[in-house]
Amino acid sequence: MRTNCSQVVVENFFEPGILYLLLKKSSYGYEIKKALKNDCICEVNIGNLYRCFSRMQKHGYISRESMKSKIGPKRYSYTITQKGKIYLATWIESLKKQKKVISSLINNYQKII
């Protein structure tokens, strides 16, 4: 049983966040990590972020392009694909349903306290 629920989040919530950010513009890993925190209020470990990129690329939701860097190793730019846009729309619909369930629980709880 959990004793601290303050850290409970929707599993893999950063996945639709990444797709949302890539819908706005193609970007690099560390930029996406920073934008997730600023735009989606979601922090993610950089290792988990890159594992997620790999998984989403494998499924065809994003593509990756190697870019030369003037200061250091090559960088990879990530772009959402058409399949990724459809997957993001599915995520959004699921999140809307979860929002209704969560809101209902909160509202019902507040009625009895």
N, C-alpha and C positions, 0 to 999 in steps of 0.2 A: 504494500500500500504506500502511496506517495505521502510524504509528510510536508512537502513544499511544492505547491502547484504553480508558483510564480514563474517557473521556467518552462512550463508545458506550452508547446506550440504545435501548430498543425504540422504533421510530419511532411518533410520535404517542401515546406512553404516557400523556401527560397527558389525552387524550380520555376513556379509561375512568375516570381519576381524577376528572375533572369530573363525569361522570355519577354516579359513586359518591357524591360530595359532595352533588350535587343530589338524589339518592335520600334522603339523610339529611334535607335541608331546602333550600328555595329560598334563593337567596343572590345577592349582588352580585359583580361582577367582581373587585374588589380583595380582597374577603373570600375568594373562591374561590382566587385566587392565593396568598394567605397559607395557606389550609387545604391546598392542594396541597403546599406545602413542609412543613407540620407533620404532616399525616396520611398523605401518600403519598410523602414524601421525594422530591419531584419539583419542580424549579424550572422556570418557564416565563416567557419574555419576555411582557410585558403585551400587546404587539402581536400575538404569536402566539396568545395566549389569546383576544383578541377576534376574531381571524380564525377561530379554532376555534368560538367561540360562533356566529358568523355561518353557518359551514358546517353546524353541527349544527342550527341553527334552520331553515335552508333544507331540510334533510333530514327535519325534523319530529321530531328527537330531544329538543329542548328548546323551550320557549316563553319569550318575553321580555315583561315588563310594565314600562311606564314609571311611575316613582314620583316625586312632587315631593320635592325636598330643601329643608330649611330653611336649609341653608348651602351654596349653590352651585347648579350645574346639576342638571337632573333625573338620576335614577339609574335603572338598569334592573335589575330582579330577574329571575333566570333560574330556571326550573322544569323538571324532567324530565317528559317526556310518556310515555304508555304505550308508544309506539314506541321511545322512548329506553330504557325499562326492558328491552325485548326486545333492543335493540342492546347494552346493557351486559351482559346475560346471555351474548350471543354472544361479546363481548370476553373475558369471564371464562373461558369454555370454551377459547378460543384461547390465553389466557395460561396456563391449566393445562397444555395440550399443550406450549407453549414451555418451561414450567418443567421438564417431564419431559425434554425434549431437552437443555436446558442442564445439568440435574442429572446426566444420563447422561454428558455430555462431561466434566464436572468429576470425577465419580467414576472414570471410566475413566482420565483423566489422572493422578489421584492414585494409582492402582494401579501406574503404571509409573515414577513418579518416586521 
